């Protein structure tokens, strides 16, 4: 792995963690709106997809990585943000996304 690729992956990780922390702090203290979480999840998914696609030049790896990271962030949001946990749509989104991620992982490794 070249040094430039490592820097790109570290940049992607820093952006994703920064967006997640910013959204969690904003929702828990200031705005208390689920729209902030939705925007943060979209930014994390797009940033991860584009970064991994540029890094690996493999569409399959980029799709799998972005779905997995999105799934993990969604799970973390469900566990940490109280207002998001109480929303009925969040539980339905988690159930649906669990099914999607399961099928993507099965096709990726199968």
C-alpha positions as CSV (number, residue, x, y, z in Angstrom):
1,X,0.0,0.0,0.0
2,X,1.4,3.4,-1.0
3,X,1.7,6.2,1.4
4,X,-0.9,8.3,-0.5
5,X,-3.4,5.6,-0.1
6,X,-2.9,5.4,3.7
7,X,-3.4,9.1,3.9
8,X,-6.6,8.9,1.9
9,X,-8.0,6.2,4.2
10,X,-7.0,8.2,7.3
11,X,-8.7,11.3,5.8
12,X,-11.9,9.2,5.1
13,X,-11.9,7.9,8.7
14,X,-11.3,11.4,10.1
15,X,-14.2,12.9,8.1
16,X,-16.5,10.0,9.1
17,X,-15.7,10.3,12.8
18,X,-15.9,14.0,12.7
19,X,-19.3,14.0,11.0
20,X,-20.6,11.4,13.4
21,X,-19.4,13.2,16.5
22,X,-20.7,16.5,15.3
23,X,-24.1,15.1,14.6
24,X,-24.3,13.3,17.9
25,X,-23.3,16.4,19.9
26,X,-25.7,18.6,18.0
27,X,-28.7,16.2,18.4
28,X,-28.1,15.5,22.0
29,X,-27.5,19.1,23.1
30,X,-28.7,21.7,20.7
31,X,-31.2,21.0,18.0
32,X,-32.8,17.7,19.0
33,X,-33.8,17.0,15.3
34,X,-33.5,13.8,13.5
35,X,-32.7,15.6,10.2
36,X,-29.2,16.2,11.5
37,X,-28.7,12.4,11.9
38,X,-30.1,11.8,8.4
39,X,-27.7,14.4,6.8
40,X,-24.7,12.9,8.8
41,X,-25.5,9.4,7.6
42,X,-25.7,10.5,4.0
43,X,-22.4,12.4,4.3
44,X,-20.7,9.3,5.9
45,X,-22.1,7.0,3.2
46,X,-21.1,9.2,0.2
47,X,-17.7,10.0,1.7
48,X,-16.9,6.4,2.4
49,X,-18.1,5.2,-1.0
50,X,-16.1,7.8,-3.0
51,X,-13.0,7.3,-0.9
52,X,-13.0,3.6,-1.2
53,X,-13.8,3.8,-4.9
54,X,-10.8,6.1,-5.4
55,X,-8.6,4.1,-3.1
56,X,-9.3,0.6,-4.6
57,X,-10.8,1.4,-8.0
58,X,-13.1,-1.5,-7.3
59,X,-16.9,-0.8,-7.3
60,X,-17.7,-4.0,-5.4
61,X,-15.3,-3.1,-2.5
62,X,-16.6,0.5,-2.4
63,X,-20.2,-0.6,-2.2
64,X,-19.5,-3.2,0.5
65,X,-17.4,-0.9,2.6
66,X,-19.9,2.0,2.4
67,X,-22.8,-0.2,3.3
68,X,-20.9,-1.8,6.2
69,X,-19.8,1.5,7.7
70,X,-23.2,3.0,7.2
71,X,-24.7,0.0,9.0
72,X,-22.3,0.3,11.9
73,X,-22.9,4.0,12.2
74,X,-26.7,3.5,12.1
75,X,-26.3,0.9,14.9
76,X,-24.2,3.3,16.9
77,X,-26.8,6.1,16.5
78,X,-29.5,3.8,17.6
79,X,-27.6,2.9,20.8
80,X,-26.4,6.4,21.7
81,X,-29.0,9.0,20.5
82,X,-32.1,8.7,22.6
83,X,-34.5,10.6,20.3
84,X,-33.4,8.5,17.3
85,X,-33.9,5.3,19.3
86,X,-37.5,6.3,20.2
87,X,-38.5,7.0,16.6
88,X,-40.5,4.1,15.1
89,X,-38.9,4.7,11.6
90,X,-35.5,4.1,13.1
91,X,-36.3,0.6,14.2
92,X,-37.9,-0.2,10.8
93,X,-34.9,1.3,9.0
94,X,-32.5,-0.8,11.1
95,X,-34.4,-4.0,10.4
96,X,-34.6,-3.3,6.7
97,X,-30.9,-2.3,6.6
98,X,-29.9,-5.4,8.4
99,X,-31.5,-7.5,5.7
100,X,-29.8,-5.5,3.0
101,X,-26.3,-5.7,4.6
102,X,-26.7,-9.4,5.1
103,X,-27.4,-10.0,1.5
104,X,-24.6,-7.7,0.4
105,X,-22.1,-9.4,2.6
106,X,-23.3,-12.8,1.4
107,X,-22.9,-11.8,-2.2
108,X,-19.5,-10.1,-1.6
109,X,-18.0,-13.1,0.2
110,X,-20.0,-15.8,-1.6
